[in-house]
Amino acid sequence: MTKLLIKTTVFTLVLSAITLVSKAQLGYDYAQYDIGFGASLNKVYGDAETVKTKPAAHVNFTYNQTPFVNYVVEIQSGTLEGGNATKTLSGRFFKNNFTALVFRGQLQAGELIDYSQGGVMNVLKNFYASTGLGYILNNIKNDAQHYNNESNTDPQYTTKGLTKSNELYMPVRLGYEFKLFNQYGQPSFKVDVGAQYNMDFTDNMDGFDAGRSNDKMIQYSITLKFALGGVTSYRKQID
């Protein structure tokens, strides 16, 4: 009888400890990997006289060192377009069917601030800043539907540039990540909205090499991200 009582007591204590630890982890665990799918609207500010907004799609993979320190690898594919062949003085017009590979490090405010009391700080914790390196493959077909570099005012003048080129650029991004939590307090689904400023290291996103500065691309994007696994714990409650 005594042995049975001891065994029952030990079993109860162990079960209570396991339950306590399990409850203590609620809201502290997170998945280390995410996969995301999204779209963006893009504008190129370069050597064409008019700016157009064109779409692109992207897929990304995120490694979460913590819930608020993230490393993102992204593949983008879409269109960049600007200018007008007949209604501008330069006659510059381009349509670039581009592909890009981007790597970014991302720091969210929650890594730095105390949001344990909720309120405004709890909202601010998901704002982030991000930067890294991008590599773009520019593909402009050299035909009337995709490219024109001849002036309307001086037929003898043409703008030099490369219609097919590969270039490095630096992305600088600000955004907000809406986190949705599962029953264990883990962020299992996220909606990422952001604005990204891309500084070209050369000058051929638009196929023209002119002016005093290199091309710049602005992107406004939304991404739906899904947790993949590799669950681990954070030092403070996430939700």
N, C-alpha and C positions, 0 to 999 in steps of 0.2 A: 504493500500500500504506500509506504514511504517512498520507495523508488519510483512508483507511478506518479506520485505527487511532485517529486523533484523533476522528473522528465516533463511533466505537464507545465511546471513553472518555467523551466528553461525554454521550452518550445514557445510559450507565450511571450517571454522576454525577447527572444530572437525575432518572432513575428512582429512584435511591437516596434523593435528597432528598425526592421526592414521597412515597415509602414511609415515610420517617422522619417527615415532617409528619403523614401520615395516622395513623401509630401514636401520635404525640404527642397527637392529638386524641381518642383512645379514652378514654372516661370523662369528657371535658370538655364534650361537646356536649349540648344539650338542645333540646326543642321549646318555642317561645315561647307556643304556644296549646294549651289542653286543652278538651275538652267532657266534661261529667259528667252522670250520671243517678243519682238516689238517692231515699231515703225517710227519713222522720223520724217519731218519736213525740213528741207535743206535749202540754203541760200548761199551763193558764192559771190563775194565782193572782190572782184578782180579787175580785169582790163576791159570787160564789156561794159557798155554804157547803161544798160538796164539790167535789173536783178529780177530773177524769177524764182518762185518757190516750187520745188519738185520733191517727190516722195522717195523713200528708201525703206528697206526692211532689214532687220538684223536678228542674229542669234548670238547669245552670249553665255558664257560659263563663269560662275563666280566661286572663288574660294573665300570663305568667311573665316579669317583668323580669329575674329570675335564677331558678335552680332553687328558691331559698328566699325570694324576695320575689314575692308573687303578688297580683293584683287580680282579684276574683271578682264577676261579675254573675249573680244567681240569680233564677229565677221559681219560686215555691212555690204549690201548690194543695192544699187539704185541709180538715180539720174540726177545730174547737175546740169542746169541750163541757164543761159543768160544772153542778153544782147538782142539785136534785131538787124537782119541783113539789109533791109530796105528803109527803115525809119530812123536810123541813127547816122551821124556824120561819119563815124569810123567804119560802119557796115559790119562790125564784129558781131558774130553770132556763134554759139557753140551748144552742143548737146553731148554731155559726157556720161556714158553708161559705165559707172565706176564700180570697183570692188575695193574694200578696205579692210585691213586687219588692225585692231586697236588693242593695246594693253593699258589699263588704268589702275592706279591705286586709289582707294576711296576711303575718306575718313568722315564718319558721321559724328554729330555733336554729342551723341549719347556716350561716346568713349571718354569725353572730357568733362561733362557736366553731371551734377547730382539731380536726378529726376525722380528720386524715391518718394517725394511728397506729392507727385502728380502735378496737375495744373499746367501752366504755360511751359514749364521745363519739360514735362512729359511730351508735349507737342513738338517742342524744339529739338528733341533728341534725334529725330530722324532726318533733319537737314544735313546735307553733306557737301563736301568739296572734293574734287577729283582731278587728277592729271596723270599724264603718262606719255606714251609715244604711239603714233599711228603710221601706217604704211598704206598708201593708196595707189591703185593701179588705174590710171586714166586711160579711157578707151573712147576716142572721138572719131567717128567715121568721117573720112575726108570727102564728103559729098554735100550737095546743096541742102539736104534735109538736116544735116548735123553740124555743118561748119562753114563759116565764111570769114575771111580775113582781108577782103579787098574794100578799100574806102569808096564811099559813094561820091565824095567830092573830088577825089584825085585818083583816077583809075590806075595811075602808075605806082600808088603807094599800097603796100601790103604789110600787115603786122606779122612779124616772125613769131614762131612758137612751135611746140611739139604737140601733135594730136594724140600720140601714144607715148606715155611716160610712166615711170614709177617714182614716187616721191615720199619722203618722210615729212610728218607734220606733228605738232604738239597739240593735243586736246586739253582744254581747261573747261571743267564742267561743274555746274552747281545744280543741285536737285533735292528732291525729297522722296523718301521711300516709305510708302504706307505699308505697315506690317499687319497681317491678319494671323491670328493665333489659333492653334488647335486646342483640344481639350486639356492638354498637358502644359499649356502656356508657352508652346514653342512657335516661333514665327514660321508657318508652313507655306504661306502664300504672300507675295509682295507685289505692290504696284509702284514702279519707279517712274517718276516724271522728272525731266531735266532739260536744261539748256546748255549747249556745248559750243564753245568757241575754238575753232581749229586754225592754228597758224601754220601755213605752208612754209617749209624750209626753202623751197624754190618757187617757181612761178608758172606752173603749167596745168593747174586744175581746170582752167578755162581754155587751154590750148594757145594762149597768147603770152608772150614774154615782153611786156611793155610796162611803162610807168616806173615809179620809184620804189614801190613796195611790193612784196609778194602777196599771193592770193590768200584770202581768209574765207572760211566756210562756217556758217552758223547752222546749228541743228537743234530742233525742238523735238523731243522724243518721249515715247511712253513704252514701258517694258513690263510684261507680266512674267513674274519669276516664281518658280516652283522649287521647293526644297527637295533635295535628292537623298540625303542621308548623311552618315558619318556624324551621328549625334554626339555632342560633347557639352560641357557645362561652362557657364560664364560666371564671373565673380559676383555679379549682382543680378537682381531680378530684371528680366527683359521687358515683360509686359506691365 
